[in-house]
Amino acid sequence: MDNYSQALRALKRQKLAVERTLGARSNEECVVASRWVGAWQKLVQARLDRNLAAQAAPSRYGDRAGRLLH
């Protein structure tokens, strides 16, 4: 699954979670749904941060400028 598909899936799940929170029939249901939204957001943000760090990290064979280190 490519990054675009993963991001689209994450956004759809986030939208559903927010809709579930807004459409809650009771206070308890709203609290549970909002916790789920928060947990999902933290998970997605952690994955985005990890992907960004992996892209920014220099490879074993090259530096940040793209020069090979042999």
Phi, psi and omega in degrees: 000128182280171184298323180297315179296320179295318179293319178297317178297317180296319179294321178296318178294322178296318179298315178298320180295318179294318178298321178294323178293315182291330182265013182296140182273337181227165179296319181296318178296322178295318180296315180297315180295320180291328174295319179297318178301314180297318180294318179296318180297318179296319179297313180295318180296320178297320179294319177297317178298319180295317178296319179295319179295322179293324179288328183279339182289136178290149178282170179292336187249004180209161177261183183294336179279355179090005179279140179284142180246090179248000000 
